[in-house]
Structures are given as structure tokens and as C-alpha cells.
Amino acid sequence: MEVYSWKLVHPTDKFCNKDCPGTAEEYERATRYNYTSEEKFAFVEVIAMVKGLQVLMGRMESVFNQAIRNTIYAALQDFAQSTLREPLRQAVRKKKNVLISVLQAIRKTICDWEAGREPPNDPCLRGEKDPKGGFDIKVPRRAVGPSSTQLYMVRTMLESLIADKSGSKKTLRSSLDGPIVQAIEEFHKQSFFFTHLLNFSEALQQCCDLSQLWFREFFLELTMGRRIQFPIEMSMPWILTDHILETKEPSMMEYVLYPLDLYNDSAYYALTKFKKQFLYDEIEAEVNLCFDQFVYKLSDQIFAYYKAMSGSVLLDKRFRAECKNYGVIIPYPPSNRYETLLKQRHVQLLGRSIDLNRLITQRISAAMYKSLDQAISRFESEDLTSIVELEWLLDINRLTHRLLSKHLTLDSFDAMFREANHNVSAPYGRNTLHVFWELNFDFLPNYSIPFTQEPQRDKPANVQPYYLYGSKPLNIAYSHIYSSYRNFVGPPHFKTICRLLGYQGIAVVMEELLKIVKSLLQGTILQYVKTLIEVMPKICRLPRHEYGSPGILEFFHHQLKDIIEYAELKTDVFQSLREVGNAILFCLLIEQALSQEEVCDLLHAAPFQNILPRVFIKEGERLEVRMKRLEAKYAPLHLVPLIERLGTPQ
């Protein structure tokens, strides 16, 4: 608080801080631009220490209260029953009646005698010395604290004993020995804290109250009515919270909620001390705004962190090594401690219990949907070759979903993908439609030899890097890898089509392709064939070989002159025939890719179904023995008999 007060009295300016604009307000120069990054982190650490200690001590309040009452009771009884015996003996011996009355009053006020009353045979009451064996006084031990009245009266009477000045010429202090005066002064100083210790919860609240870090009424008055309230960028709690979020410092991320607790202190102080409802309303309005901003920024950071982590994990290791050899380092995202924040389900703020995990889950779910939608939109804005990039983006999103699902309750990835793909109730989604669209308008007319111009496509929307591969370096790296799959359509693309579309999507595409081929054969090609048959020469005999090649060519050129000069032969007839051929070729390539995928799936599933391939046998080795070894080796993987034994029909 001293540092904060000093900063308020000594605001910065544009000469001391180059980031401070010349038009900055007084309060803005005192808070927003008056702290270095190290000072802000130190502030957060101190606040976290104070608030953390307050929570721990609050949880142990019953233990502390028991110990406090025990200690105070023992200190009072030892002082009254033991320490005051010697000054009482001297006062009786010297017949100091006033001193005797004060000491007796103290003992009667707070003494809790073991027998219920003061021992009548105590030598100090007669001014005599204790016997050689000593006078045994058993001081009981109880967990009972004095009342506030008892404590006040005892301290007042003790103060009258050790006061340097009083109404009379001679003080009671002069009647006491030096060691006795010192013992009474020491007890008087210690007993000052007894009242606060007995009111432990209230004292703890006052000691840990940091509400003054928010109040700024003095600076509002300085604005002369130009400001009703300062924006959150000038508010100290939000300055500290936002600094942690902006710097993304891993060691400070766990402390990000502590500065928000300053609003609790300010609201409590406004209602209980100032007793002003309008102050509480201002605090509540700022809390609503700040917490929305906090959840928004934190959710984006968490999603970006796990997205970058997924992109880094799936990036090809050899590509990363090659980049490193050329001096280009693609860093992994630095580890951060978001797990602690994702476990917070009961954040106390202005009397409300907020489930931070649920709020973050809502925003991250929306970010995941947007990321999937952006991946599909990116595919829809490019040609068929970009389906490889779509699969990479889906793999990264799938891994991101799996990492986040350890801490958040998200919908299943398949459900999210179906919703983004518009495939919840429809038999086919956006991917299938765009694959067919590209086949119809780009692949069939242009495959092998480009014939027409590329179809017009919408440009993808500009989004943050974490909606694609995770970060700018990862986006650049994946773009370089993806560039090797451009400008051709081959086995990698058809295998990806098989994996993404599945049997149902492929069936839809094949059905539509058959319709296109049927319309070409029965429509355009049929009409052209009929027309060409009509212009074919009625008689076209093979000429004599003596004419030679030039002569024979000229003969056929003359015979087929009408067909060669037919204007629509190349533009329409050949193009239609090529589209039919490309459709057949697509079916062939898809069949090959699908067969390879099925074989791969069957081979992967074979060990779990107790299907083992025949192995190579050396000379002198028996096949049965080798197969039994393999069966014993893969026996733990046999899931089929386990499912048949333990599973249900459903």
C-alpha cells in the first residue's frame, strides 16, 4: 500500500515513460503508465501471497481460535496469579493502600482460581515471604478468553500503575521495583493485541483488505465532472490481470485470479465502511465488464496454446530437422499452467460463485466450431488438391479436442465435425458437395490437359493463425509442405477422399457421376454422333499403297473434309468424350485407393481377430510350431472372444 500511495503521489510523464502519451490523464499517469512489468509482477505476487494466506488462515480459523484462547488465558492467569504476587507482597509490607487496591482489583477482575477462590493462606497477602519449600500455586489451563470489558479494565489499571504522570504529585510507578515495572510494561504491550486476536476473523479481514487499490474518488474530483468513472484500462485490478494475460508468463498464470479479488475487498468496504450503494454499483458494473474480457482473453489464449501444441506435435519431424539445418527453427509453444485455471469451478466474486470451467468450455466450444468451419471453408475456396490440407487441419483439430477434453467437458469431435459440415441430418455434407462440385466443374473438364478456365471460387476469410495450424510459423511450415501436393491430382488426394468421404459420400459422388455420364452419352454425345454419321462418306475405300503415305493422308483428308471442318468437333465432341473418360478414370482411381485403404484397415484389425499371416519358415523349422508361438504372442490382443463373452447384443 505504501508503494501504491507513493505512485499516486508521483505520477509519471512522457519524459519518464516513453509509452505514456502527452494527453494522458492524471489518474492514468498514476496507474496505467506508472509501473514497469517487474513492478506489476511483484504487485501480483504480493497480492497472491496476502490473499492466499488469508484463505489458508480462514480455513484454520477454528484451530487458531482454540490456540489463541489457550495462549491468552495462560498469559493472563500467569501474570495475575504469579507475576503480581511480588508487587502485592511489597505493597502490603510497605502499607501502600492505593497500590494494594489496584493490584487486588486486577486479580479479582481476571483471576480464575483453581479452587474457585483466592488461597487465604497466601503469604503475599500478609506481606510475608514464601516458605523455603515455596508456595505452590496451580494455575489452570483452559481455552477461555477474557471478555472485552475484563481486558479493557485490566489494561486500564495496569496503565495507571506504570504511567509516568498522573493527577497527584507522586505516581504509583515509583512504588514499584524496576523489574516489576518492566514486566508490567511488557505484558501491557502484549495485551494490546489480545483484542484483535480474540476477534480473529475480523482482524484477518482488516489485515488483508486491499480495497484501496481500487478507490479513485479523489482523482475523479480532479476531472471537474469530465469523468463519471474511469475506464477499466486505468483500474489497478484490471491492469494487473491484463498484464498477466498479455505477457503469458507461465509462472504468473496461476495468480491471474488474485487481482480480481480486489473487487471483493472494494465492494465489502463500500458496503460496510462507506455504506454507499452507488459505489458498490460502480464496482459491480466494472466487475461484469472486466470478467467478460477476462474470460474472452483467457479462452482465446487456452485454445491458441493447445492448437499450437497440436500443430507442433503433428508437424513432420524430418521437415523440422531440415529447417533447423538451414537455420530456421520452428519452436514448440512454451509450456503454460492453464490446467490450474481450468479446474476452477467456484470462483467467488461479489458474493457469486462462478464456474470458470463452464464459461471457458462454452467459448472454447465456439472456437472449435469456428476452427472446423474455417477448415471446411478453406477447402471450399480452393480446388480438389486442397483436400489434403483439409485432412491435416482436421487432424490438428482432433488432437486439440483430445487435449482439451482432459480438462473440459466438450461435445464429441465427430458431433462437432458433423455440425460444422452440415451433416447432422443430411445424408452428405459440405465436403461431399464440394468434392462433387470440383469433379464436375474442374476435374472432368480439365484433368490431364487443361481445356477451360478454372471456375470462380470464393476467397477464404482472414482469421487468426490459431484457427488454422496454431501460429504463424506453423502456418508457414504447413503451407510449404502442402505446396508439394498442389498442381496435380494423384493417389494422395484419392486416398484422402476415401478417408474423409467414407462409403456413403463416395456412393453419393459415384451416383451423381453416373448421372453426368448418362446425360453426356444420351444427350450431347448421342446427338453429335448422329450428326457425324450423317456427314460420313457413304463409300470410303482403302486407297492403293502405291500412293504412299502423303497420298493416302491426302485421300482421307479429302474424304473426311466435312468432319474435320466441323466447328464443334474439338470444342464439344472431344471435350464431352474426355469428360466421360475422366469420369471412368476417377472411378478407377477411387476404386484403387479404396482397396488400399480397406486392405490397410483389415491388416490393422487382423491381430485383434486372431487372423495371423503365414510367416517365412527356415529350413528345419515347422510351420505349426511357429504359428503357435505367434498365436501365444498375440493372444492378449484377441478382442473378439472377449467381446463375445462379456459383451451384450446392443
Secondary structure, 3 states (H helix, E strand, C coil): CHHHHHHHHCCCCCCCCCCCCCCCCHHHHHHCCCCCHHHHHHHHHHHHHHHHHHHHHHHCHHHHHHHHHHHHHHHHHHHHHHHCHHHHHHHHHCCCHHHHHHHHHHHHHHCCCCCCCCCCCCHHHHCCCCCCCCCCCCCCCCCCCCCHHHHHHHHHHHHHHHCCCCCCCCCHHHHCCHHHHHHHHHHHHHHCCHHHHHCHHHHHHHHCCCHHHCCCHHHHHHCCCCCCCCCHHHCHHHHHHHHHHHHCCHHHHHHCCCCCHHHHHHHHHHHHHHCCHHHHHHHHHHHHHHHHHHHHHHHHHHHHHHHHHHHHHHCCHHHHHHHHHCCCCCCCCCCCCHHHHHCCCCEEECCEEECHHHHHHHHHHHHHHHHHHHHHHHHHCCCHHHHHHHHHHHHHHHHHHHHHCCCCCCCCHHHHHHHHCCCCCCCCCHHHHHHHHHHHHHHHHHCCCCCCCCCCCCCCCCCCHHHCCCCHHHHHHHHHHHHCCCCCCCHHHHHHHHHHHHHHHHHHHHHHHHHHHHHHHHHHHHHHHHHHHHHCCCCCCCCCHHHHHHHHHHHHHHHCHHHHCCCHHHHHHHHHHHHHHHHHHHHHHHHHHHHHHHHHHHHHHHHHHCCCCCCCCCCCCCHHHHHHHHHHHCHHHCCHHHHHHHCCCC
